Amino acid sequence: MIYEMMRFIRGMKNYLKQYRSLETEYPFAKLFKKFQNILAANNASMELIADMGDKLSGEYVFDQQYILSTYDHLKNQIYRLIFDLNTLAPGKYVRLFDVFEDIHDTIQQELSGKWVLPLGDAVMPYSELSQDMYELVGNKNANLADIRNILELPTPDGFAITTSAFRAFLEKNGLDDYLQQAMASWDPEDETATEKIAADIQKQFLSGGFPLEVTRQIQTAIETLQEKTPKEALFFAVRSSAWGEDSIHSFAGQYKTFLNVPADQLQDSYRKVLASAYSPGVLTYRHQKGFHIHELAMSVGCQVMVKARTSGVIYTLDTLSAEKDALLATAAWGLGAPVVEGNVATDHYRITRTPPHTLCGFNVVHKSTMLVATANGGTELTPVPEELQQKACLTPELAQKLAETALLIERYFKRPQDIEWAIDPEDRVMILQARPLNIQLQAGCAKDQVDISAADHPVLLKNQGVVVQRGVAAGKVFILENNADILNVPYGAILVARHTSPRLARVMRKVHGILTDIGSQMGHMATIAREFRVPTIVNTGIATQILKTGDEITLDASQNMVYAGYAKDLCYEEITAEDVFEESYEYRLLRRILRKISPLNLLDPHDKNFRPSGCKTVHDIIRFIHEKAVKELIHLGDTRIGRSDAASRRLKFGIPLGLVVIDIGGGVQTRTTSAKDVSPDDITSVPMKAFLEGLMAPGLWSTEPMSVDFGSFMSSLTRTYSDFSARGQNLAVLSAEYLDLNLRLGYHYNIIDAYIAEKQNDNYAYFRFLGGVTDVTRRSRRARFIGEVLERFNFRVEIRGDLVIGRIKKLDPAAMYEKVKMLGCLVAYTRQLDVQMHSDENIAHHVTDFFQRSVQP
């Protein structure tokens, strides 16, 4: 079956290459149909991805067959998208087939249960890691990387020996087949057999040889770290970081950790960590949790040792407190291993969760022993200095700093946290590792049963919009006024924007929640919000009007509500809910393949990486094709429409445009097909009707003669407009949902390309303006005026001299109709505006005047 499919794909690629060389000339109507097919397949693909993302919310039950069948449907849609784009732009994007085949092969291996480890370097520094790389560096390393690189909290320097190195180690020592055979014969209920098989496997790892390339990369990483402290010998904490470890499956204490390891002993410690993954306890634990053998992959973290004055553990929620309004910390002098293992006496502290995080209880005990690093490597228990034995390990100031740090991590990971920490000689709180603290809700308690006081927390929005990602978030509102504000979004904010955009992906890690006035639950941003589990509601219509920057609110995206203030009980129930469904194999499988489907890397169409080779996921391919399909359609409007085989007729109405209309399907009333002229009443194209309504609005189309100085006029005559094809006539190509308008008015050009249909995800409007009769300064002022108007209507705007380009997409039909109507108003108003632009002050005046005369944003 796979062979037949691949042969079919190769055949399609060869056909498209030949198709390009033949330069087949299809009528525009047929090519437009291909564009509509792309929109349909785009929507179908995004719906499938959204559905898979929804399944991870815990609201649905699904099995492996659901995953297989849904991905099969998605795969077919992607092939259809690639084929249709290459028909629209003959053979131009054949490379997309190869890109998708690479992604598909990886997903197919996951679905077939094969051992799939990501490709990557054998060793990577923490500075280059992120949580998304958990498959390469394990959950513990990935979590720590985000704490370091995103939250910018102090963590030990170091590097991860990746799962790629693990794979290389297995291959060099022939352990792949050995493990498969050993586990196939294992009886988990037989304790004696478990002990024996574990001992045999561990022996193989402890005696295994090291791949030369892995050895080289480890040595390079050590040398790089040594350059930072050339006068001190390096010692490392060597910690496991397996798939699933420090996630909802903690594996706490199951794997080995080695402290104060000299650099020349790292490889031996690495082998011991790998071997610990096959101890009797770990094998039994993994079996009980439903892990398959191919889900075991080990990365190892090598952290430079912290010179810890005091160390300990902090829970961001005191599970013993009825109010659950405090953090619980334990601390001891020296290194923290005995605190975790319970081998030494420790101080206990309760710290309030609300600022300023004061101590609300503590118990300082007599501490007689402490663990310290020895000069030549390793650790030892030594007596605590007498003056410290009765002294508190944490001052109120350090306790406050520790609480602030811990709660920042909790807010980021959206779960109560179990955090290991150390205080260095400079009183910095160093985070060593963090894992979820799994706590169940009390029986019968659920988020929709939490009593929210209307007096304390008035309802600001109720069922206003569409839920994209369920969840509860609290924080201060940040209104995104323009794209530049993205750089100023504070950590922990509730982001409120006029419309959705893939550009918001860059702040998904920082914000607690998202609200938009406009947007689609199937759009690119929605998919990213699901990926990062950011509580999100789109299409509220009024969020930016109701809320203002600095307001403290609670967003309940599970019940589609927004409350004023911080609804503490609701937030507590959200972070303490146990996601039992995440323990299933099906859940883990779906989440793994979604890592190759959902993430969006192609955010900016102008980025140099916005090309087929830049597509790393299925979502990237969909985004790329949608963007290029619109671009290709506009290009066809520039180059091919004039040769259309459809009948052309002149539009007759009160404004002297000299506009020729070509109907490619449903754009003009049927009864007029034989007429040589049509009137505005005959037009049935939705975007054309919107444009004409704006164009003919009273008081906008000026017929008064304008004076222009001779120098400006002669300057305009010497300009060339290479961006535009010479047409000889103004032209509009219409269908029921589509408009491609090329309009030359005197010495400037307007292009409008718009699509308005019932499916919100399909809708878009593109506007391009260039030219004028005056000097470049006045033309540029008019361009700035146009740009400001477009931005107020939420268009994405580019201005280069007197060239203005505006884009907007994914609005509902009524909203998009108003945008195109506004473009009609703008074309009418700006016809001779450059002549009136004598100074920069004229820009603001005309913006005000335009909105007084026409539609409001």
JOUR-V953158 format. One record per residue. N is the residue number from 0. PHI is phi in whole degrees, 0 to 359 (NA if undefined). PSI is psi in whole degrees, 0 to 359 (* if undefined). OMEGA is omega in whole degrees, -180 to 180 (none if undefined). Layout:
N:PHI:PSI:OMEGA / N:PHI:PSI:OMEGA
This chain:
0:NA:313:180 / 1:296:320:180 / 2:299:316:-179 / 3:297:319:-180 / 4:296:316:-179 / 5:295:323:177 / 6:296:321:178 / 7:296:318:-180 / 8:296:316:178 / 9:300:322:178 / 10:297:318:178 / 11:298:316:-179 / 12:298:316:179 / 13:296:320:179 / 14:298:317:-177 / 15:293:325:177 / 16:295:317:177 / 17:293:321:-180 / 18:301:321:179 / 19:294:318:-177 / 20:292:332:180 / 21:281:342:-179 / 22:49:51:179 / 23:301:132:-178 / 24:260:100:178 / 25:265:147:174 / 26:301:149:-178 / 27:301:324:-179 / 28:301:320:180 / 29:290:321:178 / 30:292:325:177 / 31:297:325:177 / 32:297:322:176 / 33:298:321:178 / 34:298:318:177 / 35:296:323:176 / 36:298:321:178 / 37:296:317:178 / 38:299:318:-179 / 39:295:315:180 / 40:291:325:176 / 41:299:313:179 / 42:296:316:-180 / 43:299:319:-180 / 44:295:314:-179 / 45:294:326:176 / 46:295:319:179 / 47:295:317:179 / 48:295:318:178 / 49:298:319:-180 / 50:295:318:177 / 51:296:321:177 / 52:296:320:178 / 53:299:325:-178 / 54:298:334:180 / 55:280:356:-179 / 56:285:343:-178 / 57:93:358:-179 / 58:274:351:-174 / 59:229:154:173 / 60:255:134:179 / 61:215:160:179 / 62:238:183:-177 / 63:293:330:179 / 64:296:324:176 / 65:301:315:-179 / 66:298:314:-178 / 67:297:313:-176 / 68:289:321:-180 / 69:294:316:178 / 70:295:324:178 / 71:299:317:177 / 72:297:317:-179 / 73:298:315:180 / 74:303:316:-179 / 75:296:322:179 / 76:295:322:-179 / 77:293:317:177 / 78:299:320:179 / 79:296:318:178 / 80:300:313:-178 / 81:296:318:-179 / 82:295:314:-177 / 83:292:324:177 / 84:297:321:180 / 85:285:344:170 / 86:279:320:178 / 87:295:321:177 / 88:236:87:-166 / 89:313:112:174 / 90:65:8:-173 / 91:286:333:-174 / 92:235:36:179 / 93:298:332:179 / 94:304:336:-180 / 95:298:330:177 / 96:300:313:-179 / 97:296:319:-180 / 98:299:314:-179 / 99:291:323:179 / 100:301:322:179 / 101:296:315:179 / 102:295:316:-179 / 103:298:320:-180 / 104:300:317:-180 / 105:295:316:179 / 106:295:319:-178 / 107:297:323:177 / 108:295:319:177 / 109:299:314:-176 / 110:293:332:-179 / 111:272:2:176 / 112:83:14:-180 / 113:279:161:-180 / 114:284:108:-177 / 115:244:110:175 / 116:249:141:-177 / 117:290:149:175 / 118:282:143:179 / 119:173:178:179 / 120:296:155:177 / 121:287:332:-178 / 122:225:135:178 / 123:222:135:178 / 124:289:152:180 / 125:301:331:-179 / 126:295:342:-178 / 127:253:6:-175 / 128:260:161:173 / 129:211:169:-178 / 130:297:331:179 / 131:296:344:-176 / 132:264:25:-175 / 133:300:330:179 / 134:291:333:-178 / 135:271:326:-174 / 136:237:4:180 / 137:80:162:-175 / 138:293:319:-176 / 139:296:312:178 / 140:296:319:-178 / 141:295:317:177 / 142:299:314:-179 / 143:296:325:179 / 144:297:317:179 / 145:291:324:176 / 146:299:322:-179 / 147:282:309:-168 / 148:269:330:180 / 149:264:307:180 / 150:282:344:178 / 151:58:41:176 / 152:266:152:-180 / 153:295:128:174 / 154:221:161:178 / 155:296:146:173 / 156:288:161:179 / 157:156:200:-177 / 158:208:164:177 / 159:249:132:167 / 160:272:115:-162 / 161:277:175:175 / 162:292:340:173 / 163:296:320:176 / 164:294:321:177 / 165:301:315:179 / 166:297:317:180 / 167:296:322:178 / 168:296:317:179 / 169:297:315:-177 / 170:295:318:-178 / 171:297:325:-175 / 172:257:11:176 / 173:61:36:-174 / 174:269:348:180 / 175:302:298:-178 / 176:295:323:-180 / 177:301:314:-179 / 178:293:317:180 / 179:301:315:-179 / 180:292:318:-179 / 181:296:316:-178 / 182:287:331:179 / 183:295:330:-178 / 184:264:2:-175 / 185:279:133:173 / 186:256:105:-176 / 187:299:338:-178 / 188:276:348:-178 / 189:264:103:-175 / 190:295:321:179 / 191:296:316:178 / 192:296:323:179 / 193:297:315:178 / 194:301:317:-177 / 195:291:313:-177 / 196:294:325:178 / 197:295:316:-180 / 198:297:320:-180 / 199:295:315:-179 / 200:295:315:-178 / 201:298:324:178 / 202:299:320:179 / 203:297:319:-179 / 204:289:317:-176 / 205:294:335:-180 / 206:258:4:-175 / 207:289:147:177 / 208:277:157:-177 / 209:261:131:174 / 210:300:139:-176 / 211:299:320:-178 / 212:294:322:177 / 213:295:317:177 / 214:302:316:-179 / 215:297:316:-178 / 216:291:324:176 / 217:297:316:-179 / 218:296:320:178 / 219:297:318:179 / 220:296:320:178 / 221:297:316:-179 / 222:296:322:178 / 223:297:317:178 / 224:293:323:-178 / 225:296:330:179 / 226:298:334:-180 / 227:283:331:179 / 228:226:69:-172 / 229:296:340:-176 / 230:265:359:-178 / 231:237:138:175 / 232:290:144:-179 / 233:270:135:172 / 234:231:148:-171 / 235:234:149:162 / 236:266:122:-177 / 237:254:112:-172 / 238:237:143:175 / 239:291:154:174 / 240:206:75:-176 / 241:273:164:170 / 242:304:130:176 / 243:88:342:-179 / 244:288:141:-178 / 245:60:27:169 / 246:253:216:176 / 247:292:339:173 / 248:259:104:-168 / 249:287:327:-172 / 250:53:26:-174 / 251:302:125:177 / 252:76:1:-176 / 253:279:327:-178 / 254:256:159:-178 / 255:280:146:171 / 256:233:139:-179 / 257:236:127:-176 / 258:255:149:175 / 259:57:49:-180 / 260:273:125:175 / 261:298:152:-176 / 262:303:325:-177 / 263:282:358:178 / 264:247:11:-177 / 265:299:319:-176 / 266:295:321:178 / 267:296:317:179 / 268:295:324:177 / 269:300:313:179 / 270:301:319:-178 / 271:293:323:177 / 272:295:315:178 / 273:300:316:-179 / 274:297:326:-179 / 275:294:342:178 / 276:288:352:-178 / 277:237:28:175 / 278:288:161:179 / 279:304:319:-179 / 280:296:317:-180 / 281:292:317:179 / 282:301:316:-180 / 283:293:317:-180 / 284:300:314:-179 / 285:296:321:178 / 286:297:317:-179 / 287:295:328:-179 / 288:272:0:175 / 289:81:21:178 / 290:282:137:175 / 291:273:162:-177 / 292:299:324:-178 / 293:283:357:176 / 294:269:0:179 / 295:265:111:175 / 296:219:133:-171 / 297:245:123:164 / 298:255:161:-179 / 299:228:130:177 / 300:268:133:178 / 301:243:100:-175 / 302:255:134:175 / 303:299:132:-176 / 304:300:136:176 / 305:271:133:176 / 306:281:81:-170 / 307:280:125:170 / 308:283:317:178 / 309:215:153:-177 / 310:216:166:177 / 311:175:199:-179 / 312:229:144:174 / 313:229:132:171 / 314:263:130:-179 / 315:284:355:175 / 316:222:126:177 / 317:281:103:-175 / 318:291:345:-180 / 319:271:350:-178 / 320:272:135:179 / 321:294:327:-177 / 322:276:339:-177 / 323:51:44:-177 / 324:246:21:-178 / 325:219:157:170 / 326:266:152:180 / 327:239:121:-179 / 328:238:145:171 / 329:238:147:-175 / 330:211:151:176 / 331:213:162:177 / 332:286:148:176 / 333:83:209:-178 / 334:286:157:-170 / 335:267:354:-176 / 336:305:316:180 / 337:294:333:177 / 338:295:314:-180 / 339:294:320:-176 / 340:276:349:180 / 341:76:30:-175 / 342:263:351:-180 / 343:226:161:176 / 344:289:141:-176 / 345:227:149:170 / 346:284:151:177 / 347:236:139:-177 / 348:224:139:169 / 349:247:130:-175 / 350:233:135:-178 / 351:296:143:178 / 352:284:336:-179 / 353:268:144:179 / 354:303:146:9 / 355:268:24:174 / 356:59:63:180 / 357:271:161:175 / 358:287:125:177 / 359:249:7:177 / 360:173:144:177 / 361:201:158:178 / 362:221:105:-180 / 363:266:123:-175 / 364:249:169:174 / 365:285:125:-176 / 366:243:111:-173 / 367:263:331:-178 / 368:232:156:179 / 369:214:153:178 / 370:264:130:-180 / 371:229:159:176 / 372:278:139:178 / 373:266:161:-171 / 374:297:326:-175 / 375:256:12:-179 / 376:112:154:-178 / 377:85:182:-177 / 378:225:165:175 / 379:207:152:174 / 380:276:129:180 / 381:228:161:177 / 382:294:142:174 / 383:286:135:176 / 384:308:141:-172 / 385:304:321:-177 / 386:291:347:-180 / 387:257:350:-171 / 388:296:326:179 / 389:253:4:-176 / 390:272:143:178 / 391:293:136:179 / 392:289:333:-178 / 393:241:131:169 / 394:278:163:176 / 395:304:324:-180 / 396:292:317:178 / 397:292:324:178 / 398:297:320:178 / 399:296:314:180 / 400:297:320:179 / 401:296:318:180 / 402:295:316:179 / 403:301:316:180 / 404:296:314:-177 / 405:296:319:-179 / 406:289:330:175 / 407:297:319:178 / 408:293:318:179 / 409:299:315:-179 / 410:297:324:-179 / 411:291:314:-177 / 412:271:354:173 / 413:61:31:176 / 414:210:149:171 / 415:305:144:-172 / 416:241:147:171 / 417:251:107:-168 / 418:241:131:172 / 419:264:133:-173 / 420:220:167:174 / 421:213:149:175 / 422:255:122:-178 / 423:272:176:-177 / 424:300:341:179 / 425:266:13:-180 / 426:63:27:173 / 427:275:139:174 / 428:277:110:-180 / 429:262:125:179 / 430:270:123:-179 / 431:266:322:174 / 432:191:159:179 / 433:216:139:179 / 434:221:158:177 / 435:296:141:173 / 436:260:99:-174 / 437:284:120:-180 / 438:228:133:178 / 439:273:148:171 / 440:294:155:174 / 441:295:152:-177 / 442:305:133:176 / 443:81:1:-177 / 444:263:132:178 / 445:214:160:-175 / 446:299:324:-178 / 447:283:357:178 / 448:255:357:180 / 449:289:130:-178 / 450:278:116:178 / 451:256:118:-178 / 452:290:123:179 / 453:294:330:-180 / 454:289:318:-179 / 455:279:328:-174 / 456:225:78:179 / 457:302:146:178 / 458:283:124:179 / 459:265:322:178 / 460:220:137:180 / 461:222:121:-180 / 462:50:37:-178 / 463:252:89:-179 / 464:123:187:-176 / 465:241:128:179 / 466:285:127:177 / 467:261:312:180 / 468:226:122:-180 / 469:289:159:178 / 470:142:172:180 / 471:238:138:179 / 472:215:145:176 / 473:231:148:179 / 474:169:184:179 / 475:267:140:-178 / 476:292:139:169 / 477:232:113:179 / 478:277:123:179 / 479:274:103:-177 / 480:281:325:-180 / 481:204:173:-176 / 482:298:328:-179 / 483:296:334:-179 / 484:293:344:-180 / 485:304:326:-179 / 486:290:343:-175 / 487:256:4:-179 / 488:294:122:-179 / 489:282:155:178 / 490:296:137:177 / 491:86:5:-178 / 492:283:158:164 / 493:265:110:-176 / 494:280:126:179 / 495:240:119:-175 / 496:232:157:178 / 497:294:318:-179 / 498:213:162:178 / 499:285:157:178 / 500:197:141:174 / 501:301:339:180 / 502:297:337:180 / 503:290:350:180 / 504:302:329:-175 / 505:291:344:179 / 506:247:9:-178 / 507:301:327:-179 / 508:285:338:-173 / 509:269:324:-171 / 510:273:154:177 / 511:273:331:-179 / 512:198:168:-178 / 513:223:137:171 / 514:231:138:175 / 515:227:153:174 / 516:286:320:-173 / 517:231:147:176 / 518:155:165:-177 / 519:246:141:176 / 520:286:353:178 / 521:250:9:-178 / 522:281:176:-177 / 523:295:318:-179 / 524:296:323:180 / 525:299:318:179 / 526:297:320:180 / 527:293:320:178 / 528:299:321:177 / 529:294:320:-180 / 530:301:317:-178 / 531:267:0:179 / 532:58:41:177 / 533:271:117:178 / 534:307:124:-170 / 535:217:134:171 / 536:232:128:180 / 537:245:165:174 / 538:65:35:178 / 539:289:336:180 / 540:84:326:-170 / 541:225:7:-174 / 542:302:318:-178 / 543:289:342:177 / 544:272:324:-177 / 545:281:323:-173 / 546:255:158:175 / 547:221:155:-178 / 548:305:132:180 / 549:100:342:177 / 550:298:135:173 / 551:268:124:-177 / 552:223:164:171 / 553:241:121:-180 / 554:260:115:176 / 555:254:92:-179 / 556:278:0:172 / 557:278:324:-179 / 558:252:4:-179 / 559:59:55:-179 / 560:225:151:171 / 561:229:126:-179 / 562:248:151:172 / 563:284:142:176 / 564:82:184:-177 / 565:261:104:180 / 566:276:88:-171 / 567:302:312:-176 / 568:299:319:-180 / 569:296:318:179 / 570:294:322:179 / 571:296:316:-180 / 572:296:327:180 / 573:293:314:-174 / 574:280:343:-178 / 575:258:4:178 / 576:289:137:179 / 577:266:127:179 / 578:265:80:-178 / 579:299:326:-177 / 580:299:337:-179 / 581:289:349:180 / 582:277:351:-175 / 583:280:152:177 / 584:298:321:-178 / 585:298:319:178 / 586:298:312:-178 / 587:297:321:179 / 588:296:313:-180 / 589:297:318:-180 / 590:295:322:180 / 591:295:315:-178 / 592:288:331:177 / 593:294:335:175 / 594:296:338:179 / 595:259:358:-178 / 596:247:308:-167 / 597:278:320:-174 / 598:304:143:179 / 599:244:116:179 / 600:259:332:-179 / 601:272:88:-175 / 602:268:324:-173 / 603:242:115:180 / 604:300:342:-179 / 605:268:354:179 / 606:292:144:-178 / 607:295:340:180 / 608:272:2:179 / 609:280:79:-177 / 610:206:169:-178 / 611:306:319:-178 / 612:293:343:178 / 613:276:354:-179 / 614:281:114:-179 / 615:253:346:-178 / 616:223:170:176 / 617:298:319:179 / 618:300:320:176 / 619:302:316:-179 / 620:297:316:180 / 621:299:313:-180 / 622:299:314:-179 / 623:300:313:-177 / 624:295:318:-180 / 625:299:314:-179 / 626:296:315:-178 / 627:288:329:179 / 628:296:316:178 / 629:297:316:179 / 630:298:317:-179 / 631:293:324:179 / 632:295:318:177 / 633:297:319:178 / 634:297:320:177 / 635:298:323:177 / 636:298:328:179 / 637:284:328:-167 / 638:246:336:-169 / 639:240:338:-173 / 640:299:323:-179 / 641:298:342:179 / 642:257:16:-178 / 643:297:147:179 / 644:272:4:178 / 645:280:156:-180 / 646:289:140:178 / 647:250:143:179 / 648:222:156:-178 / 649:268:137:178 / 650:274:120:-179 / 651:255:117:172 / 652:199:186:-166 / 653:289:352:-179 / 654:252:129:-175 / 655:282:80:-180 / 656:265:333:-172 / 657:61:44:-172 / 658:267:127:176 / 659:262:136:-177 / 660:246:132:173 / 661:240:122:-179 / 662:262:120:178 / 663:256:10:176 / 664:145:98:173 / 665:82:10:-178 / 666:271:340:-179 / 667:228:145:-179 / 668:304:139:-175 / 669:301:322:-174 / 670:295:347:-177 / 671:256:11:-173 / 672:298:332:-178 / 673:268:352:-178 / 674:283:150:178 / 675:277:336:180 / 676:238:153:174 / 677:230:157:177 / 678:249:166:177 / 679:305:328:180 / 680:292:338:180 / 681:280:345:-176 / 682:285:128:176 / 683:246:355:177 / 684:294:123:-176 / 685:299:309:-179 / 686:293:327:178 / 687:292:320:177 / 688:299:319:179 / 689:297:315:-179 / 690:298:313:-179 / 691:295:324:178 / 692:299:318:178 / 693:288:319:-178 / 694:298:323:-176 / 695:265:8:179 / 696:300:139:-176 / 697:300:141:171 / 698:82:10:-177 / 699:251:323:-177 / 700:273:107:-177 / 701:275:133:176 / 702:248:6:-179 / 703:285:142:177 / 704:291:142:-180 / 705:245:138:176 / 706:273:142:179 / 707:221:138:-178 / 708:289:153:-173 / 709:297:323:-179 / 710:297:317:179 / 711:295:319:-178 / 712:296:315:-180 / 713:294:325:177 / 714:299:320:-179 / 715:292:328:-178 / 716:289:334:-177 / 717:272:358:-179 / 718:278:151:173 / 719:244:150:-178 / 720:240:76:-175 / 721:291:343:-178 / 722:286:347:-173 / 723:240:140:176 / 724:281:138:176 / 725:292:128:-173 / 726:248:320:-177 / 727:84:346:178 / 728:204:153:174 / 729:280:140:-168 / 730:221:137:173 / 731:231:123:175 / 732:256:127:-170 / 733:235:148:158 / 734:225:184:-179 / 735:301:325:-176 / 736:247:356:-167 / 737:235:148:173 / 738:218:129:167 / 739:237:108:-173 / 740:245:126:175 / 741:240:114:-169 / 742:229:119:175 / 743:253:119:180 / 744:242:102:-177 / 745:66:246:-176 / 746:249:17:174 / 747:230:161:-173 / 748:238:140:173 / 749:238:136:170 / 750:234:130:174 / 751:233:125:176 / 752:235:117:-173 / 753:218:151:178 / 754:222:125:180 / 755:227:112:179 / 756:221:182:-176 / 757:292:324:-179 / 758:284:114:-176 / 759:302:324:-176 / 760:294:339:-179 / 761:277:335:-165 / 762:285:140:177 / 763:202:163:172 / 764:218:135:180 / 765:236:133:-178 / 766:228:135:178 / 767:224:134:-177 / 768:225:138:179 / 769:204:142:168 / 770:109:192:-178 / 771:146:173:-175 / 772:256:351:-174 / 773:260:188:178 / 774:290:168:-173 / 775:296:329:-179 / 776:295:312:-179 / 777:289:325:176 / 778:297:322:179 / 779:292:326:176 / 780:296:318:177 / 781:298:320:178 / 782:299:318:179 / 783:294:323:175 / 784:299:311:-180 / 785:299:316:180 / 786:300:319:-180 / 787:294:320:177 / 788:297:313:-179 / 789:299:319:-180 / 790:296:323:178 / 791:294:337:176 / 792:264:16:173 / 793:69:23:171 / 794:284:148:167 / 795:279:126:-168 / 796:239:138:170 / 797:236:135:177 / 798:232:125:175 / 799:227:99:-176 / 800:67:239:178 / 801:260:11:175 / 802:268:127:178 / 803:236:131:175 / 804:234:129:178 / 805:232:140:-180 / 806:225:143:171 / 807:209:148:-177 / 808:205:168:174 / 809:61:45:170 / 810:255:158:176 / 811:292:162:-173 / 812:304:318:-178 / 813:295:317:-180 / 814:293:319:180 / 815:292:325:176 / 816:303:316:-179 / 817:294:325:179 / 818:294:316:-179 / 819:290:324:175 / 820:301:318:177 / 821:299:322:178 / 822:298:323:175 / 823:298:316:176 / 824:300:318:-177 / 825:294:318:178 / 826:299:317:-180 / 827:295:315:-174 / 828:290:326:-172 / 829:267:5:-171 / 830:307:315:-180 / 831:237:25:-171 / 832:291:330:-177 / 833:300:329:-180 / 834:297:331:-176 / 835:269:357:-175 / 836:273:75:-176 / 837:278:336:-179 / 838:209:169:180 / 839:296:333:179 / 840:297:335:180 / 841:296:334:-177 / 842:298:306:-179 / 843:298:321:180 / 844:300:314:-177 / 845:286:331:174 / 846:299:312:179 / 847:298:316:-179 / 848:297:320:-179 / 849:298:315:-178 / 850:289:333:175 / 851:289:329:-177 / 852:271:336:-170 / 853:233:206:-177 / 854:287:156:178 / 855:261:148:179 / 856:289:*:none
